[in-house]
Amino acid sequence: MSTFAKPENALKRAEELINVGQKQAALQALHDLITSKRYRAWQKTLERIMFKYVELCVDMRRGRFAKDGLIQYRIVCQQVNVNSLEEVIKHFMHLSTEKAEQARSQAQALEEALDVDDLEADKKPEDLMLSYVSGEKGKDRSDRELVTPWFKFLWETYRTILEILRNNSKLEALYAMTAHRAFQFCKQYKRTTEFRRLCEIIRNHLANLNKYRDQRDRPDLSSPESLQLYLDTRFEQLKIATELELWQEAFRSVEDIHGLMCMVKKSPKPSLMVIYYAKLTEIFWVSESHLYHAYAWLKLFTLQKSYNKNLTQKDLQLIASSVVLAALSVTPYDHTHGASHLELENEKERNLRMASLIGFNLDPKHESREMLARTSLLSELVSKGVMTCVSQEVKDLYHLLEHEFFPLDLASKVQPLLTKISKLGGKLASASSVPEVQFSQYVPALEKLATLRLLQQASQVYQTMKTEVLSRMIPFFDFSVVEKVSVDAVKYNFIAMKIDHRKGAAIFGNLDLESNSLRDHLTILAESLNKARAMIYPPVKKASKLVETLPALAEVVDKEHKRLLARKSIIEKRKEEQERQMLEMEREEESKRVKLQKITEEAEQKRLATEYTRREEQRIRREIEEKELEEAQAMLQEAEKRSKKKGKKPVIEGEKVTKQTLIELALSEQLRERQEMEKKLQKLAKTMDYMERAKREEEAPLIEAVYKQRLVEEEILHEREQQQEIELSRQRHAGDLQEKNRLARMLDQKTIFQERIVSRREVEINKLKREREERIKQLRQARNQERETRRKLIFYLRSEEERLNKLREEEAARKHEEEEQRKKEEAERKAKLDEIAEKQRQRERELEEKERLRREALLARSVEPPLRPAEPPVMVRQTEPVAAAAAPTPGKYVPKFKRERVDVSAVAPPPETDRWGRHDDRPPASSTDRWRSDDRRSFSGAGGSRSSTWSSSRSSSRGGSER
């Protein structure tokens, strides 16, 4: 792999190799540069290199190299300059197209040129032999040799460009242009196989685009520009498919367009939809789906009438007539009569699919054939006013076939109308998107419809009719065709008819045939017998019992109503259960269908891969065989030329020679020539051997004489050269002695000069040594000073850190001691408070004991008999000193709870009931409670107000709990 410092060097090297004819080496050099990871930044030189690279690829037909180079160049310039990639791809496509056109024109020129040496001879012997071998004509052979390789390369070019641009949102227009040019290529050269492959490639690109939505440069189908480009490509594909008469591929293109519309949920332009429905009419007519063909014509008429303002009245009349004739061409009976359940389900799915393509939304739960049917279509034509736009002949034909009743001369009335209608039609104006309308294509279907209507009307009037009369009544067909039409009508339950060839009669409405009357004959018999019995034995009229039944009627109605309601609820539940089961079945079927579809797709992919491998192997084998055949033909031609020079002719047996025979013949010819050449060489070698031996025998004495003479001459020459060398040595020695004597005079000056130079250099060296030692000494002192400073700084920092650590430890110890002291004081204070609380509790207990004793004394006193009746005043006098004693003296501190107790006893002396329903019988506080205030004052002086509050709250809570 060659490497270059700059891309320009690679371009120059490639041009040099091209100039000397080494295009393969030049291509390889440029390929190595493009695929190298060193040049991943875009520059203008790379674009020039790519232009030269694609030119070499096109000249040498190296599609694989071109694809690799374009992929690497796309990586380089995708985010920087995508226009450069577009220019390179356009240049590549232009060169490929130009080479293919040149090859085609060259092949035509070779075919048209007069290249005959002998005007009396029809063909050359070489052409005759090649025609016998290959079995091809001259034009076919020239196309295969010149045109086909370039067409293959052009097709490979289109595929490569589409593959490179498939996921590039910035080059969507170029992708669409390439697809259009590929379509035109297939159309121009009638390449149906390549067109199918091209459609499949584009379809796979769109499927992958929807499958992998997280790609960076993925085109956005929701944007109007991208959607329009994709739709234009699909419509061009549809046009080319119909022009090439590839109807299956055209139908798949219609499905692609419908899928795009469903994907983006947006309808294209009306002009495109007109093309869509026009192509649908052609596809449905070729597939003999006349009902869908008529519906497509109806949609086309609606679009043209609504959106095409430039449409002339004549064109509108032709389109409306086409709609009516297409609707009349539909057979008037249902083809699904008598079909199995599976066939009905398939037909239902097909109807739903076709209806979605045409643009009708059907409910899948209902029967779709009830929606898309001939009768509903004809009624829709009348309701939408299509019949007002048709020509008079079509209108008369419609009334004859659908509304009139002429069982004898219906065909004779229809025939002149069909003759006139078949001459109508033609090309439409340029304002219409439909190029041409032909009414003659509907004539066979209308003749069949007229035959069916005549048979239907005759079956309603006649029971038997001669076949000759029936044949004269239908002038369109022979009687065999009429019989075939009638068989189909009877099969699908349109008429009841049979033909008796022995009697030569047609029998209508026979009960032996499968008909409604045959199926209902028992019912009809029972009704007839019932009527006869009623006539023979008329029923006796009884008196009315309305008065008797009226009272029980309301109850009966109520019961019936309840029964019907219960039945309705049961039916509803059954319906819901059935719908649920149907939904589950649909889900299961859907899952099975998805699994089956996945398995089918995998199998199809495997099959396609196997098919692709097999085709590649066949192609490689075919190329090898063609190459071998070409080599064999070249060998045969070379052998023929040599045989012509010698006057011999090659022996070819039979009219046609196979490839193996041709190869064996060429090899045998080469072997024979090789053997002849070996014999000649052996003979020549023997002759040369004899000549060489004789020559050496003759020249041996002459060589000996010349050798002796040469020895004598060389001896004389050697002696002469020795004398000359001795003389020259003597002269050089004398000259050297003279030069020594001349230079001996300058020896003292040389010694003085040398000593002066040496002494001066010694002084300079000593000076440099002293300067160096002084500089080293200064550096040593500076480094010692710096080291000392650093050591002192480190010592200071360490000392400061130790001091700070010591201070922190002392602070922590101090805080710890303070915390311990605080905890100790808190414990002591808590112990004092506990001691005071215990004393208070003990005093409270003593007071309670005294109170209890006092109450017992009071109770004992109350039990004694009263001495005086005036007892309450005594009690009042007893309570007054207590209140006086409980009153606070001035100058003393009285707690809040004491003041509240005094206030309460003064304001409300009678006892009150607490919240538990108990009466407080305790007397008010006496003067014995003064110790509390004294103790609190002393304690307040020692511990503060907080502890007094705590003790008071404790005493109050204690008293409440004991109470």
MODAVEN-V838124 format. One record per residue. RES is the residue in one letter. SS is DSSP state (~ for helix, > for strand, _ for the rest). OMEGA is omega in radians with two decimals (NA if undefined). D_LAST is the distance of its C-alpha to the last C-alpha in whole Angstrom. Layout:
RES_SS_OMEGA_D_LAST / RES_SS_OMEGA_D_LAST
//
This chain:
M___-3.10_111 / S___3.11_113 / T___-3.12_111 / F___3.14_111 / A___3.14_110 / K___3.08_110 / P_~_3.13_110 / E_~_3.13_114 / N_~_3.10_115 / A_~_3.12_115 / L_~_3.10_116 / K_~_3.13_119 / R_~_3.12_120 / A_~_3.12_119 / E_~_3.10_122 / E_~_3.12_124 / L_~_3.10_124 / I_~_-3.13_125 / N_~_3.13_128 / V___3.03_129 / G___-3.14_128 / Q___-3.10_125 / K_~_3.14_123 / Q_~_3.11_121 / A_~_3.11_120 / A_~_3.12_119 / L_~_3.14_117 / Q_~_3.12_115 / A_~_3.12_115 / L_~_3.11_113 / H_~_3.10_111 / D_~_3.13_109 / L_~_-3.07_109 / I_~_-3.12_107 / T_~_3.13_105 / S___3.13_104 / K___-3.12_100 / R___-3.03_102 / Y___3.12_103 / R___3.07_100 / A___-3.04_100 / W___3.02_102 / Q___-3.05_105 / K_~_-3.14_108 / T_~_3.12_110 / L_~_3.09_108 / E_~_3.09_109 / R_~_3.09_113 / I_~_3.13_112 / M_~_3.07_111 / F_~_3.12_114 / K_~_-3.12_116 / Y_~_-3.14_114 / V_~_3.06_114 / E_~_3.10_118 / L_~_3.13_119 / C_~_3.14_116 / V_~_3.14_118 / D_~_-3.09_122 / M_~_-3.14_121 / R___3.11_119 / R___-3.10_116 / G_~_3.14_113 / R_~_3.10_111 / F_~_-3.13_111 / A_~_-3.14_111 / K_~_3.13_107 / D_~_-3.13_106 / G_~_-3.14_107 / L_~_3.09_106 / I_~_3.11_102 / Q_~_-3.14_102 / Y_~_3.06_103 / R_~_3.10_100 / I_~_-3.07_98 / V_~_-2.94_99 / C_~_-3.13_100 / Q___-3.07_97 / Q___-3.04_94 / V___-3.06_97 / N___-3.10_100 / V_~_3.09_100 / N_~_3.10_103 / S_~_3.07_105 / L_~_3.11_104 / E_~_3.13_105 / E_~_-3.13_109 / V_~_-3.14_109 / I_~_3.09_109 / K_~_3.11_111 / H_~_3.12_114 / F_~_3.14_113 / M_~_3.12_113 / H_~_-3.14_116 / L_~_-3.13_118 / S_~_3.12_118 / T_~_-3.14_119 / E_~_3.11_122 / K_~_3.13_123 / A_~_3.11_123 / E_~_3.10_125 / Q_~_3.12_127 / A_~_-3.14_128 / R_~_3.12_128 / S_~_3.11_131 / Q_~_3.10_132 / A_~_3.10_132 / Q_~_3.13_134 / A_~_3.11_137 / L_~_3.14_138 / E_~_-3.07_138 / E_~_-3.07_140 / A___3.10_142 / L___-3.07_146 / D___-3.09_146 / V___3.12_149 / D___-3.12_152 / D___-3.09_154 / L___3.14_154 / E___3.14_156 / A___-3.13_153 / D___-3.08_150 / K___3.08_148 / K___3.06_148 / P_~_3.12_148 / E_~_3.13_144 / D_~_3.10_143 / L_~_-3.12_144 / M_~_3.14_143 / L_~_3.10_139 / S_~_3.07_139 / Y_~_-3.08_140 / V_~_-3.02_138 / S_~_-3.11_135 / G___-3.11_136 / E___3.05_135 / K___-3.11_136 / G_~_-3.13_137 / K_~_3.12_134 / D_~_-3.14_132 / R_~_3.12_133 / S_~_3.08_133 / D_~_-3.13_129 / R_~_-3.09_128 / E_~_-3.02_129 / L_~_-2.97_129 / V_~_-3.02_126 / T_~_3.11_124 / P_~_-3.13_122 / W_~_3.07_122 / F_~_3.06_120 / K_~_-3.14_118 / F_~_3.10_117 / L_~_3.09_116 / W_~_3.09_114 / E_~_3.09_112 / T_~_3.12_112 / Y_~_3.14_110 / R_~_-3.14_108 / T_~_-3.09_107 / I_~_3.11_106 / L_~_3.12_104 / E_~_-3.12_102 / I_~_-3.04_101 / L___-2.97_100 / R___-3.09_98 / N___-3.06_95 / N___-3.10_96 / S_~_-3.10_94 / K_~_-3.11_96 / L_~_3.12_100 / E_~_3.13_99 / A_~_3.11_102 / L_~_3.07_104 / Y_~_3.13_103 / A_~_3.12_104 / M_~_3.12_107 / T_~_3.11_108 / A_~_3.12_107 / H_~_3.14_109 / R_~_3.07_112 / A_~_3.07_112 / F_~_3.12_112 / Q_~_3.07_115 / F_~_3.13_116 / C_~_3.13_116 / K_~_-3.06_117 / Q_~_-3.05_120 / Y___3.06_121 / K___-3.13_120 / R___-3.07_117 / T_~_-3.14_115 / T_~_3.13_114 / E_~_3.11_113 / F_~_3.09_111 / R_~_3.13_109 / R_~_3.14_108 / L_~_3.09_107 / C_~_3.13_105 / E_~_3.12_103 / I_~_-3.12_103 / I_~_3.12_101 / R_~_3.10_99 / N_~_3.11_98 / H_~_3.13_97 / L_~_3.12_95 / A_~_3.10_93 / N_~_3.11_92 / L_~_3.11_91 / N_~_-3.09_88 / K_~_-3.11_87 / Y___-3.05_87 / R___-3.09_85 / D___3.12_84 / Q___-2.98_87 / R___-3.06_87 / D___-3.10_91 / R___3.06_90 / P___-3.13_92 / D___-3.10_89 / L___3.12_91 / S___3.11_88 / S___-3.09_90 / P_~_-3.10_93 / E_~_-3.14_96 / S_~_3.13_95 / L_~_-3.14_95 / Q_~_3.12_98 / L_~_-3.14_100 / Y_~_3.12_99 / L_~_3.09_100 / D_~_3.11_103 / T_~_-3.12_104 / R_~_3.11_103 / F_~_3.05_105 / E_~_3.08_108 / Q_~_3.12_107 / L_~_3.13_107 / K_~_-3.10_111 / I_~_3.14_112 / A_~_3.12_111 / T_~_3.10_113 / E_~_3.08_116 / L___3.14_116 / E___3.01_116 / L___-2.95_113 / W_~_3.10_111 / Q_~_3.11_108 / E_~_3.08_107 / A_~_3.10_107 / F_~_3.09_105 / R_~_3.07_103 / S_~_3.07_103 / V_~_3.09_102 / E_~_3.09_99 / D_~_3.13_98 / I_~_3.12_99 / H_~_3.08_96 / G_~_3.08_94 / L_~_3.13_94 / M_~_3.11_93 / C_~_-3.10_90 / M_~_-3.11_89 / V_~_3.11_89 / K___-3.14_88 / K___-3.10_91 / S___3.11_94 / P___3.13_97 / K___3.13_100 / P_~_3.12_102 / S_~_3.10_105 / L_~_3.12_104 / M_~_3.06_102 / V_~_3.07_106 / I_~_-3.13_107 / Y_~_-3.11_105 / Y_~_3.08_105 / A_~_3.10_109 / K_~_3.08_109 / L_~_3.11_107 / T_~_3.12_109 / E_~_-3.11_112 / I_~_-3.12_110 / F_~_3.12_109 / W_~_3.11_113 / V_~_3.13_114 / S___3.11_111 / E___3.00_112 / S___-2.97_109 / H_~_3.13_110 / L_~_3.12_107 / Y_~_3.05_105 / H_~_3.13_108 / A_~_3.11_108 / Y_~_3.09_105 / A_~_3.08_105 / W_~_3.12_108 / L_~_3.09_106 / K_~_3.12_103 / L_~_3.11_106 / F_~_3.13_108 / T_~_3.12_104 / L_~_-3.12_104 / Q_~_-3.11_107 / K_~_-3.06_107 / S_~_-2.95_104 / Y_~_-3.10_104 / N___-3.12_108 / K___-3.13_109 / N___-3.10_113 / L___3.14_113 / T___-3.12_117 / Q_~_3.13_117 / K_~_3.12_119 / D_~_3.11_117 / L_~_3.12_114 / Q_~_3.12_117 / L_~_-3.13_118 / I_~_3.11_114 / A_~_3.10_113 / S_~_3.09_116 / S_~_3.12_115 / V_~_-3.10_111 / V_~_3.13_113 / L_~_3.10_115 / A_~_3.11_113 / A_~_3.12_111 / L_~_-3.12_114 / S___3.12_115 / V___3.13_111 / T___-3.02_112 / P___3.12_111 / Y___-3.07_109 / D___-3.10_106 / H___-3.12_107 / T___-3.13_104 / H___3.12_105 / G___-3.13_105 / A___3.13_103 / S___-3.12_101 / H_~_3.13_97 / L_~_3.10_97 / E_~_3.11_100 / L_~_3.11_98 / E_~_3.09_95 / N_~_3.11_98 / E_~_3.11_99 / K_~_3.10_96 / E_~_3.13_95 / R_~_3.12_98 / N_~_3.10_98 / L_~_-3.13_95 / R_~_-3.13_96 / M_~_3.13_99 / A_~_3.09_97 / S_~_3.09_95 / L_~_-3.12_98 / I_~_3.11_100 / G___3.09_97 / F___3.12_95 / N___-3.11_92 / L___3.07_91 / D___-3.09_88 / P___-3.14_89 / K___-3.14_87 / H___3.11_90 / E___-3.06_94 / S_~_-3.13_95 / R_~_3.04_99 / E_~_3.12_98 / M___3.11_97 / L___-3.12_100 / A___-3.08_103 / R_~_-3.11_106 / T_~_3.12_105 / S_~_3.11_102 / L_~_-3.14_104 / L_~_3.09_107 / S_~_3.09_105 / E_~_3.08_103 / L_~_-3.14_107 / V_~_-3.08_107 / S_~_-3.12_104 / K___3.06_104 / G___3.12_108 / V___-3.10_109 / M___3.12_112 / T___-3.09_113 / C___-3.05_114 / V___3.10_116 / S___-3.06_120 / Q_~_-3.14_122 / E_~_-3.14_123 / V_~_3.12_120 / K_~_3.10_118 / D_~_3.13_121 / L_~_3.12_121 / Y_~_-3.13_117 / H_~_3.13_118 / L_~_-3.03_120 / L_~_-3.02_118 / E_~_-3.00_115 / H___-3.08_116 / E___-3.13_119 / F___3.11_121 / F___-3.05_124 / P___-3.09_125 / L___-3.05_128 / D___3.10_129 / L_~_-3.11_126 / A_~_3.14_127 / S_~_3.09_130 / K_~_-3.09_128 / V_~_-3.00_126 / Q_~_3.12_129 / P_~_3.09_130 / L_~_3.11_127 / L_~_3.10_126 / T_~_3.11_129 / K_~_-3.10_128 / I_~_-3.13_125 / S_~_3.12_126 / K_~_3.12_128 / L___-3.14_125 / G_>_-3.12_123 / G_>_-3.11_123 / K_>_3.10_122 / L___-3.14_119 / A___-3.11_119 / S___3.13_118 / A___3.14_115 / S___3.12_113 / S___3.09_112 / V___-3.03_114 / P___-2.99_117 / E_>_3.10_119 / V_>_3.14_119 / Q_>_3.12_121 / F___-3.07_121 / S_~_-3.13_124 / Q_~_-3.13_121 / Y_~_-3.03_119 / V_~_3.13_123 / P_~_3.13_122 / A_~_3.11_119 / L_~_3.07_120 / E_~_3.09_123 / K_~_3.11_121 / L_~_3.11_118 / A_~_3.10_121 / T_~_3.13_122 / L_~_3.13_119 / R_~_3.13_119 / L_~_3.13_122 / L_~_3.13_122 / Q_~_-3.14_118 / Q_~_3.11_120 / A_~_3.12_123 / S_~_3.10_121 / Q_~_-3.09_119 / V_~_-3.02_123 / Y___2.99_125 / Q___-3.12_125 / T_>_3.14_128 / M_>_3.10_130 / K_>_-3.14_133 / T_~_3.11_132 / E_~_3.13_135 / V_~_3.13_134 / L_~_3.11_130 / S_~_3.11_132 / R_~_3.13_134 / M_~_-3.12_131 / I___-3.08_129 / P___-3.07_132 / F___-2.98_129 / F___2.92_129 / D___-3.08_131 / F_~_3.10_130 / S_~_3.10_129 / V_~_3.09_126 / V_~_3.13_125 / E_~_3.13_125 / K_~_3.11_122 / V_~_-3.14_121 / S_~_3.10_120 / V_~_3.09_119 / D_~_-3.13_116 / A_~_3.10_115 / V_~_-3.14_115 / K_~_-3.09_113 / Y___2.96_111 / N___3.09_111 / F___3.08_112 / I___3.05_116 / A___-2.98_117 / M_>_2.97_120 / K_>_-3.08_123 / I_>_3.10_126 / D_>_-3.10_129 / H___3.13_132 / R___3.11_134 / K___-3.12_134 / G___-3.06_134 / A_>_3.03_131 / A_>_-3.06_127 / I_>_-3.11_125 / F_>_2.99_122 / G___3.12_119 / N___-3.11_120 / L___3.09_117 / D___3.11_118 / L___3.10_116 / E___-3.11_113 / S___-3.14_112 / N_~_-3.13_109 / S_~_3.10_111 / L_~_-3.13_112 / R_~_-3.07_108 / D___-3.04_107 / H_~_3.11_110 / L_~_3.11_109 / T_~_3.12_106 / I_~_3.13_109 / L_~_-3.14_111 / A_~_3.12_108 / E_~_3.13_108 / S_~_3.12_112 / L_~_3.13_112 / N_~_3.09_109 / K_~_3.14_111 / A_~_3.12_114 / R_~_3.12_112 / A_~_3.12_110 / M_~_-3.11_114 / I_~_-3.12_115 / Y___-3.13_112 / P___-3.10_111 / P___3.13_107 / V___-3.13_107 / K___-3.14_105 / K___3.10_102 / A___-3.10_100 / S___3.10_97 / K___-3.09_94 / L_~_-3.11_92 / V_~_-3.13_90 / E_~_-3.06_89 / T_~_-3.08_88 / L_~_-3.13_86 / P_~_-3.12_83 / A_~_-3.07_82 / L_~_-3.12_83 / A_~_3.13_80 / E_~_3.12_78 / V_~_3.13_81 / V_~_3.14_80 / D_~_3.11_77 / K_~_-3.14_77 / E_~_3.11_80 / H_~_3.11_77 / K_~_3.12_75 / R_~_3.12_77 / L_~_3.10_78 / L_~_3.11_75 / A_~_3.12_74 / R_~_3.12_77 / K_~_3.13_77 / S_~_3.11_74 / I_~_3.12_75 / I_~_3.12_78 / E_~_3.12_76 / K_~_3.11_74 / R_~_3.10_77 / K_~_3.12_78 / E_~_3.11_75 / E_~_3.12_75 / Q_~_3.09_79 / E_~_3.10_79 / R_~_3.10_76 / Q_~_3.10_78 / M_~_3.10_81 / L_~_3.10_79 / E_~_3.11_78 / M_~_3.11_82 / E_~_3.10_83 / R_~_3.12_80 / E_~_3.12_82 / E_~_3.12_85 / E_~_3.10_84 / S_~_3.08_83 / K_~_-3.14_86 / R_~_3.12_88 / V_~_3.10_87 / K_~_3.12_87 / L_~_3.11_91 / Q_~_3.12_91 / K_~_3.12_90 / I_~_3.13_92 / T_~_3.12_95 / E_~_3.09_95 / E_~_3.11_94 / A_~_3.13_97 / E_~_3.10_99 / Q_~_3.08_98 / K_~_-3.14_100 / R_~_3.13_103 / L_~_3.11_103 / A_~_3.11_103 / T_~_3.12_105 / E_~_3.12_108 / Y_~_3.11_107 / T_~_-3.13_108 / R_~_3.12_111 / R_~_3.10_112 / E_~_3.10_112 / E_~_3.11_114 / Q_~_3.13_117 / R_~_3.13_117 / I_~_3.12_117 / R_~_3.13_120 / R_~_3.10_122 / E_~_3.12_122 / I_~_3.13_123 / E_~_3.10_126 / E_~_3.12_127 / K_~_3.09_127 / E_~_3.14_129 / L_~_3.10_131 / E_~_3.10_132 / E_~_3.13_133 / A_~_3.10_135 / Q_~_3.10_137 / A_~_3.09_137 / M_~_3.14_139 / L_~_3.10_141 / Q_~_3.11_142 / E_~_3.11_143 / A_~_3.12_145 / E_~_3.10_147 / K_~_3.13_148 / R_~_3.13_149 / S_~_3.08_151 / K_~_3.12_152 / K_~_-3.14_154 / K_~_-3.14_155 / G___3.11_157 / K___3.12_154 / K___3.10_152 / P___-3.10_149 / V___3.11_149 / I___-3.13_146 / E___3.09_147 / G___-3.11_145 / E___-3.05_144 / K___-3.10_140 / V___3.11_139 / T___-3.11_136 / K_~_-3.13_134 / Q_~_3.10_134 / T_~_-3.14_138 / L_~_3.13_138 / I_~_3.12_136 / E_~_3.11_138 / L_~_3.13_141 / A_~_3.13_140 / L_~_3.11_139 / S_~_3.11_143 / E_~_3.09_144 / Q_~_3.13_143 / L_~_3.13_143 / R_~_3.13_147 / E_~_3.13_147 / R_~_3.13_146 / Q_~_3.09_148 / E_~_3.13_151 / M_~_3.10_150 / E_~_3.10_149 / K_~_3.11_153 / K_~_-3.13_154 / L_~_3.07_152 / Q_~_3.12_154 / K_~_3.13_157 / L_~_3.13_157 / A_~_3.12_155 / K_~_3.11_158 / T_~_3.13_161 / M_~_3.11_159 / D_~_3.11_159 / Y_~_-3.13_163 / M_~_-3.12_163 / E_~_3.14_161 / R_~_3.14_163 / A_~_-3.14_166 / K_~_-3.13_165 / R_~_3.09_164 / E_~_-3.13_167 / E_~_-3.03_169 / E_~_-3.12_167 / A_~_3.12_167 / P_~_3.14_170 / L_~_3.12_170 / I_~_3.13_166 / E_~_-3.14_168 / A_~_3.13_170 / V_~_-3.14_168 / Y_~_3.13_166 / K_~_3.11_169 / Q_~_3.14_170 / R_~_3.09_166 / L_~_-3.14_166 / V_~_-3.11_169 / E_~_-3.12_168 / E_~_3.09_165 / E_~_3.12_166 / I_~_-3.13_168 / L_~_3.14_165 / H_~_3.13_163 / E_~_-3.14_166 / R_~_-3.14_166 / E_~_3.08_163 / Q_~_3.12_163 / Q_~_-3.13_165 / Q_~_-3.12_163 / E_~_3.11_160 / I_~_-3.14_162 / E_~_3.14_163 / L_~_3.11_160 / S_~_3.11_158 / R_~_3.14_161 / Q_~_3.13_161 / R_~_-3.14_157 / H_~_3.13_157 / A_~_3.14_160 / G_~_3.13_158 / D_~_3.09_155 / L_~_3.09_157 / Q_~_-3.12_157 / E_~_3.12_154 / K_~_3.13_153 / N_~_-3.13_155 / R_~_-3.11_154 / L_~_-3.13_151 / A_~_-3.13_151 / R_~_-3.09_152 / M_~_-3.06_148 / L_~_-3.14_147 / D_~_3.10_146 / Q_~_-3.13_145 / K_~_-3.14_142 / T_~_3.12_141 / I_~_-3.13_141 / F_~_-3.13_139 / Q_~_3.14_136 / E_~_3.13_136 / R_~_-3.14_135 / I_~_-3.11_132 / V_~_3.14_131 / S_~_3.12_130 / R_~_3.13_128 / R_~_3.11_126 / E_~_3.11_125 / V_~_-3.13_124 / E_~_-3.13_122 / I_~_3.12_120 / N_~_3.11_119 / K_~_3.12_118 / L_~_3.11_116 / K_~_-3.13_115 / R_~_3.12_114 / E_~_3.14_112 / R_~_3.13_110 / E_~_3.12_109 / E_~_-3.14_108 / R_~_3.10_106 / I_~_3.13_104 / K_~_3.12_103 / Q_~_3.12_102 / L_~_3.14_99 / R_~_3.13_98 / Q_~_3.13_97 / A_~_-3.13_95 / R_~_3.09_94 / N_~_3.13_93 / Q_~_3.13_91 / E_~_3.11_89 / R_~_3.13_88 / E_~_3.11_87 / T_~_3.14_85 / R_~_3.13_83 / R_~_3.11_82 / K_~_3.14_81 / L_~_3.12_79 / I_~_3.13_78 / F_~_3.13_77 / Y_~_-3.13_75 / L_~_3.11_73 / R_~_3.13_72 / S_~_3.14_71 / E_~_3.12_69 / E_~_3.09_67 / E_~_3.13_66 / R_~_3.14_65 / L_~_3.10_63 / N_~_3.14_62 / K_~_3.11_61 / L_~_3.13_59 / R_~_3.13_57 / E_~_3.11_56 / E_~_3.12_55 / E_~_3.11_53 / A_~_3.11_51 / A_~_3.13_51 / R_~_3.12_50 / K_~_3.14_47 / H_~_3.12_46 / E_~_3.12_46 / E_~_3.13_44 / E_~_3.11_42 / E_~_3.13_41 / Q_~_-3.14_41 / R_~_3.12_38 / K_~_-3.14_36 / K_~_3.11_36 / E_~_3.13_35 / E_~_3.12_32 / A_~_3.12_31 / E_~_3.14_32 / R_~_3.13_29 / K_~_3.12_27 / A_~_3.10_27 / K_~_-3.14_27 / L_~_3.12_23 / D_~_3.13_22 / E_~_3.11_23 / I_~_3.13_21 / A_~_3.13_18 / E_~_3.08_18 / K_~_-3.13_19 / Q_~_3.13_16 / R_~_3.12_14 / Q_~_3.10_16 / R_~_3.12_16 / E_~_3.11_12 / R_~_3.10_12 / E_~_3.11_15 / L_~_3.13_13 / E_~_3.12_11 / E_~_3.08_14 / K_~_-3.13_16 / E_~_-3.14_13 / R_~_3.13_13 / L_~_3.13_17 / R_~_-3.14_17 / R_~_3.12_15 / E_~_3.11_18 / A_~_3.11_20 / L_~_3.14_20 / L_~_3.12_20 / A_~_3.14_23 / R_~_-3.13_25 / S_~_-3.13_24 / V_~_-3.14_26 / E___3.14_29 / P___-3.10_31 / P___3.14_31 / L___-3.12_34 / R___3.14_34 / P___-3.09_34 / A___3.14_32 / E___-3.08_29 / P_~_3.10_27 / P_~_3.13_29 / V_~_3.13_28 / M_~_3.11_24 / V_~_3.14_25 / R_~_3.11_27 / Q_~_-3.11_24 / T_~_-3.12_22 / E_~_3.12_25 / P_~_3.13_25 / V_~_3.12_21 / A_~_3.12_22 / A_~_3.11_25 / A_~_-3.12_24 / A_~_-3.13_21 / A___-3.09_24 / P___3.06_25 / T___3.14_28 / P___3.12_31 / G___3.10_32 / K___3.09_29 / Y___3.10_27 / V___3.13_23 / P___-3.06_21 / K_~_-3.10_20 / F_~_3.07_17 / K_~_-3.14_17 / R_~_3.13_20 / E_~_-3.12_18 / R_~_3.12_16 / V_~_-3.13_19 / D_~_-3.11_20 / V_~_3.14_18 / S_~_3.13_18 / A_~_-3.06_22 / V_~_-3.04_22 / A___-3.13_20 / P___-3.13_19 / P___-3.13_18 / P___-3.13_15 / E___3.11_14 / T_>_3.12_13 / D___-3.05_11 / R___3.10_13 / W___3.10_11 / G___-3.11_13 / R___3.09_10 / H_>_3.13_11 / D___-3.12_9 / D___-3.08_11 / R___3.11_10 / P___3.11_13 / P___-3.05_15 / A___-3.13_15 / S___-3.10_18 / S_~_3.12_21 / T_~_-3.13_20 / D_~_-3.12_18 / R_~_-3.10_21 / W_~_-3.12_21 / R_~_-3.14_19 / S_~_3.13_22 / D_~_3.14_25 / D_~_-3.12_24 / R_~_3.11_23 / R_~_3.13_27 / S_~_-3.12_28 / F_~_3.09_26 / S_~_3.10_27 / G_~_-3.12_31 / A_~_-2.99_31 / G_~_3.11_29 / G___-3.07_29 / S_~_-3.09_27 / R_~_-3.14_26 / S_~_3.08_24 / S_~_3.09_22 / T_~_-3.13_21 / W_~_-3.10_20 / S_~_3.12_18 / S_~_3.11_16 / S_~_3.13_15 / R_~_-3.13_14 / S_~_3.13_12 / S_~_3.12_10 / S_~_3.12_10 / R_~_3.13_8 / G_~_3.13_6 / G_~_-3.12_5 / S_~_3.14_5 / E_~_3.08_4 / R___NA_0
//
